[in-house]
């Protein structure tokens, strides 16, 4: 218990956190692990680089309390004035029509250009390079459902493996790393990203989408660029952290984050309709917005912003 208290009090300060492919609303999302990580850090700026909420899968009516707590944690940061950029991905592509939306310290967009200590930084999700995504969306959706089934099978296998005293395995990672076509796709993705970044004179290029965490320098005939991928919270449980002028790749390890009694109370799964999810999320945003108005002492009329947010969430769900 004392260990948990220490983690809550002594939060690591991070200049910039980049996280992607959380896939809230799916069985494979490691929301509790993510929540433990988020509670352990104090970021100055956050980039949610796509596929945060998996809007393709909401017909399952699956929304655990821990998923809502992740949303609540992000909203809490926004209410405190932490700059949060939500970069859209393919699984939350419905938000792309709201590119340019701003509310308090929250910004929704399709890509982001930052200056980090004089380094030009290009951040985007990465599905723009996915030919299958652009030309055969139905096939991609079918693949997504198959991937989700694989995650369910993987969860059962891991439950059995843990009971037998063995470690966890990732079937999806094993399959991905052993299939030549998948390996080629990842290599082509990284090469294409790097070539465009170099042509535009960027120093850093950050993506998500392919669930392959990475930090490496890619060199071509026309120059070099530092390529970074934040991975995901389905298979790898990773995030990118920028602090004091340097990038690092965080990887979650269960032994580093003791569980607490409050977390155990959240084991129950909430089977919610889309309307119920919408109402709860909208309520969280509205409460956050009201707290922000009170804390700043401003009596600004934010009804137009909140109306736009309400419309956005309504269309999404």
Steps between C-alpha positions, in 0.01 A plus 500: 500500500786736585657428160179604324484823699861580404422455130202733525699775676825484306393539139761508227506831313490470121525784249298314234307172503401333172265206521294323235289196416335460838180364337265581787179303460667175394579181691871528430549844655724493810320792661592418861869478418474825306324670789776396743756649262307825450466544875878470539595790272455876477523607133518862384356412158319192364449372147234230459614370163194320366284194571441610858130410495422209269182623334490200264426266790238691699218277377621248760360714783821430689624781725673405830534754780875507451448623142296794625765569764760543225271757337449668837878520557552672164215742569649579840825600332308719254312670786837583660619670181731224375519530121345189343510437124266229373633384162244290316564144382309251287302349789387845614482647150154646565675773695684616186207720404574696820865573411589838644255472791624667820355501848713630784835323469359222276572508125376244244689474171621255236872574540728713711819695444701597808828673571679301770813679613560620144420161343220483243261224610228342282235294678219308330326165549631323189197336336537737205772263373281193533388417145250243627350762728455748216363266233341204681353631823260207536796257488680698771192492721472125449864466600434711809227260616734204443772676697256560785407130505872414513536732802216314676665164431831647619340616827372147569840347416672743735252421779587130464872580472499709819311226688772258394768735628628604158539846349261678266535482124371712213354291217450807280863611542625147431292476183593851388873443549497163324302594188733638232227715346430669836872565557528647150200726563661638817831559323327672207294712739810620687693567177216698339449705815871577525533600133215752523632638830850546353359667188322753723800564720356353819729386780248267667205307358256328739233246408277232647266272304722195443530409872879474467682712762827640370763772532766495231683717250416424138759602242431537127693648208334836567567523872393359835215533749416361841198273461287427805192284550304503826380140464168417667311393814377170356820300449803707603373744768736778393518879475750761384638747753694817418692658784795739520563483126500121463249231400447173684265207453302401808390137530259399774606223739246373748753460782578873490141600575350348817121461491284679757169423669317774309590330174365164611157659544492576127501141380133510396431558133235749400288387209390839366311614195650761269260761643610420856867525404431832325315644800773402744781637284315824434433537871872458574591771247235741630603457864863551398413816309306644794790430738736676261277811494487510881874445546592784262237733640377580149133529420543432131209360306625166368160377384602498132807287574302257712225487239760408237646237732152357562440480126839336447439225756142449377616441141784278622275267696 
